[in-house]
Structures are given as structure tokens and as C-alpha cells.
Amino acid sequence: MLNSIFHLFFILFPLTVVSSKTEFRVCCQVGTKSENCTSFSEPREMIGVACCGSHVYNTSSQLCCEENVHNRDRGGVMAHSCCGTQPLRLDQTCCGGVIHNIIGGDCCGTDVYFQRDATALCCDQTLSLKTTPDDVCCGNSIFDGGISQMCCGSSVFNSTEFNSCCTLNNGTARPYHSSSHVCCDGPLEKSSNVRACCYLRNEDGKFRDTQYDKTKQCCKYPYDKIYSMGRNKTC
């Protein structure tokens, strides 16, 4: 095999091995501007060799992390995988590209915690500490589960100000107090002399609540839309 050239094909790493009388070379990204070759004196030295971008590395003793080569031995503790461009040791946890020196932790966004820890909650990838045992998630915040607070949409409100949540036809939510308002595609004041609620029939037979101006408009059969009043202010 003197002065001959042969190719080894890898799914992830294009690798070329060149042998001569005096050396064996492993080349990465052959035929490109980033082509890079490493020489070896014996074929057995090439066992486990692969390409990491344009770099030649040994898969047994090194890691390829996004085309960056690192030694697996990290001060006596072996790295088993990558966290972004950095090696991840067995005694570490990777959360969103951030390395934490905690074994077997759970991730909440880029923060680390333990799900078995009853004092912490992960709400929409935001880590919060409980202030009461009853705390639960509301969007990316926490609230007391309804004792003195309420969750509407993804926001927390004081129950003395609001005690109900109104979901609009477009899917958004707004808080209201049931003693003074009703839910009709948004909070509607019960004592209003102008606004009223009409339940219109959709094509699928279901109803949707709609507010209208009862001084200018009419809610009437066949309840397919809000009608304008006639000239004599009649419906």
C-alpha cells in the first residue's frame, strides 16, 4: 500500500487517510479551504480517530463539541457529552447551554433545581421559590392557589379586587368581579344602561357572547348578528 491513497467514509465526518513510506496522515474537510491533516507514525495510532470540523481528534480521549475539541479528562473527572461548545462532566448538569456543578439536576430554562424539592416550582421555564405550600403556577409566576389570589390568563390578581376570569372569543382573558360584572366577550358592567350582552348563534350551532349598544343596536332573531335599530328606535 506504499504511496497509495484510500478514503474512509463516515456519516458525520468526511475523513481521508494517506499512507506513505514514512507516515500516515488523516485529513479532514478534504478539498476545501479548511482542509487539515495530522500525521501518525503507525496505523494503530489512528484507531478511534475522526473529524471534528477541520480538526482531527481521538474519540476515546477527546470530545467534539460543535467543532471544538476538548479532552475528556477534566481534572480527574471524565466528560461524557457536550453542553453547547463545552465538555460536560459526569458530575455536572447542562441546562440550556449553561453548565451547573450539580449531579443529576433537573432543568428549568437555564437554571437547575430538583423536582423533588417541594420549595421550588418551574413555571414556563422560569424557576420560582414557593412562599406557601399551596403555591402553583400561573404563567411564569406563582400564586397561592386561590386563597387570596387568582390566576387569569397568565397573570396573578388579588382576590379582593377580582374573583372571576372572563375568556374572550379571541382567547385572551381578563379578570372581573362577579358582584358588579358579567362575562360577555369581556367584563360587562351589570348596571350599564348602554351596554348589554347578546348570544349569537354560530354556523356550527354554538353560541358566542357579544356585547352591543342597546341604545342603538338590537339583539333579535335569528340571532345571527347585531342589528341596527330602525328610525323609530325600535327593533
CORBEL-V164399 format. One record per pair of residues at least 12 apart in sequence whose ideal C-beta (glycine too) atoms are under 10 Angstrom apart, sorted by the first residue. I is the first residue (numbers start at 0). J is the second residue. If there is no record, write none. Layout:
((I;J) (I;J))
This chain:
((0;18) (0;19) (0;42) (1;18) (1;19) (1;20) (2;17) (2;18) (2;19) (2;20) (3;17) (3;18) (3;19) (4;16) (4;17) (4;18) (4;19) (4;24) (4;26) (5;17) (5;18) (6;26) (6;29) (7;25) (7;45) (7;48) (7;49) (9;49) (9;50) (11;49) (11;50) (11;51) (11;63) (12;27) (12;28) (12;48) (12;49) (12;50) (12;51) (12;52) (12;55) (12;56) (12;58) (12;63) (13;26) (13;27) (13;28) (13;29) (13;30) (13;31) (13;50) (14;26) (14;27) (14;28) (14;29) (14;45) (14;48) (14;49) (14;50) (14;55) (15;27) (15;28) (15;29) (15;30) (15;34) (15;36) (15;50) (16;36) (16;39) (16;42) (16;45) (16;48) (17;29) (17;36) (17;38) (18;39) (18;42) (18;45) (19;38) (21;38) (21;40) (22;36) (22;37) (22;38) (22;39) (22;40) (22;41) (23;37) (23;38) (23;39) (23;40) (23;41) (23;42) (23;43) (23;44) (23;45) (23;48) (24;36) (24;37) (24;38) (24;39) (24;45) (24;55) (25;37) (25;38) (25;39) (25;44) (25;45) (25;48) (25;49) (25;50) (25;55) (25;56) (26;50) (26;53) (26;55) (27;48) (27;49) (27;50) (27;51) (27;52) (27;53) (27;54) (27;55) (27;56) (28;50) (28;52) (28;53) (28;54) (29;50) (31;53) (32;53) (33;52) (33;53) (33;54) (33;66) (34;53) (35;50) (35;52) (35;53) (35;54) (35;55) (36;53) (36;55) (37;54) (37;55) (37;56) (38;55) (39;55) (44;57) (45;57) (46;58) (46;59) (47;59) (47;60) (47;61) (48;61) (49;61) (49;63) (50;63) (50;66) (51;63) (51;64) (51;65) (51;66) (51;67) (51;68) (51;69) (52;65) (52;66) (52;67) (52;68) (53;66) (54;66) (54;67) (54;68) (55;68) (56;68) (56;69) (56;70) (57;70) (57;71) (58;71) (59;71) (60;72) (60;77) (61;78) (61;86) (62;77) (62;78) (62;79) (62;80) (62;81) (62;85) (62;86) (62;87) (63;81) (63;86) (64;78) (64;80) (64;81) (64;82) (64;83) (64;84) (64;85) (64;86) (64;87) (65;81) (65;83) (65;84) (65;85) (66;84) (67;81) (67;83) (67;84) (67;85) (67;86) (68;86) (69;81) (69;84) (69;85) (69;86) (69;87) (70;86) (71;86) (71;88) (72;86) (72;88) (73;85) (73;86) (73;87) (73;88) (73;89) (73;90) (73;91) (74;88) (75;88) (76;88) (76;89) (76;90) (76;91) (77;89) (77;90) (78;91) (79;91) (80;93) (81;93) (81;96) (82;94) (82;95) (82;96) (82;97) (82;98) (82;99) (83;95) (83;96) (83;97) (83;98) (84;96) (85;97) (85;98) (86;98) (88;100) (88;102) (89;102) (89;103) (90;102) (90;103) (91;103) (91;104) (91;111) (92;104) (92;105) (92;106) (92;111) (92;112) (93;106) (93;109) (93;111) (94;106) (94;107) (94;108) (94;109) (94;110) (94;111) (94;112) (94;124) (94;126) (95;107) (95;108) (95;109) (95;110) (95;111) (95;124) (96;109) (97;109) (97;110) (97;111) (98;111) (99;111) (99;112) (101;113) (105;119) (105;121) (105;126) (106;121) (106;124) (106;126) (107;119) (107;120) (107;121) (107;122) (107;123) (107;124) (107;125) (107;126) (107;127) (108;121) (108;123) (108;124) (108;125) (108;126) (108;139) (109;124) (109;126) (110;124) (110;125) (110;126) (111;126) (112;126) (112;127) (112;128) (116;128) (116;129) (117;129) (117;132) (118;130) (118;132) (118;134) (119;134) (119;141) (120;134) (120;135) (120;136) (120;140) (120;141) (121;136) (121;139) (122;134) (122;135) (122;136) (122;137) (122;138) (122;139) (122;140) (122;141) (122;142) (122;153) (123;136) (123;137) (123;138) (123;139) (123;140) (123;153) (124;139) (125;138) (125;139) (125;140) (125;141) (126;139) (127;139) (127;140) (127;141) (128;141) (129;141) (129;143) (130;142) (130;143) (131;143) (131;144) (131;146) (131;147) (132;144) (133;145) (133;146) (134;146) (134;148) (135;150) (136;150) (136;153) (137;149) (137;150) (137;151) (137;152) (137;153) (137;154) (137;155) (137;156) (138;150) (138;151) (138;152) (138;153) (138;154) (138;155) (139;153) (140;153) (140;154) (140;155) (141;155) (142;154) (142;155) (142;156) (142;157) (142;158) (143;155) (143;158) (145;158) (145;162) (146;158) (147;159) (148;161) (149;161) (149;162) (149;163) (149;164) (149;174) (150;164) (150;172) (150;174) (151;163) (151;164) (151;165) (151;166) (151;171) (151;172) (151;173) (151;174) (151;175) (152;164) (152;165) (152;166) (152;167) (152;170) (152;171) (152;172) (152;173) (152;174) (153;172) (154;172) (154;173) (154;174) (155;174) (156;174) (156;175) (157;174) (158;174) (158;176) (159;176) (160;174) (160;175) (160;176) (161;173) (161;174) (161;175) (161;176) (161;177) (161;180) (161;186) (162;174) (162;175) (162;176) (162;177) (162;178) (163;175) (163;176) (163;177) (163;178) (163;180) (163;181) (163;182) (163;186) (164;182) (164;186) (165;177) (165;180) (165;181) (165;182) (165;183) (165;184) (165;185) (165;186) (165;187) (165;208) (166;182) (166;184) (166;185) (167;182) (167;183) (167;184) (167;185) (167;186) (167;208) (168;184) (168;185) (168;207) (168;208) (168;209) (169;184) (169;185) (171;185) (172;185) (173;185) (173;186) (174;186) (175;187) (175;188) (177;189) (181;196) (181;208) (182;196) (182;208) (183;195) (183;196) (183;197) (183;198) (183;207) (183;208) (183;209) (183;210) (183;211) (184;196) (184;197) (184;207) (184;208) (184;209) (184;210) (185;208) (185;209) (185;210) (186;210) (187;208) (187;210) (191;210) (191;212) (191;213) (192;213) (192;214) (193;210) (193;211) (193;212) (193;213) (193;214) (193;215) (194;210) (194;211) (194;212) (194;213) (194;214) (195;209) (195;210) (195;211) (195;212) (195;213) (195;214) (195;216) (195;218) (196;208) (196;209) (196;210) (196;211) (196;213) (196;218) (197;209) (197;210) (197;211) (197;213) (197;216) (197;217) (197;218) (197;219) (197;222) (197;224) (197;225) (197;226) (198;218) (198;222) (199;211) (199;218) (199;221) (199;222) (199;223) (199;224) (199;225) (200;220) (200;221) (200;222) (200;223) (200;224) (201;223) (202;223) (206;222) (209;222) (209;224) (209;225) (210;225) (211;224) (211;225) (211;226) (212;225) (212;227) (212;228) (213;228) (213;234) (214;228) (214;232) (215;227) (215;228) (215;232) (216;228) (216;234) (217;229) (217;232) (217;233) (217;234) (218;234) (219;234))
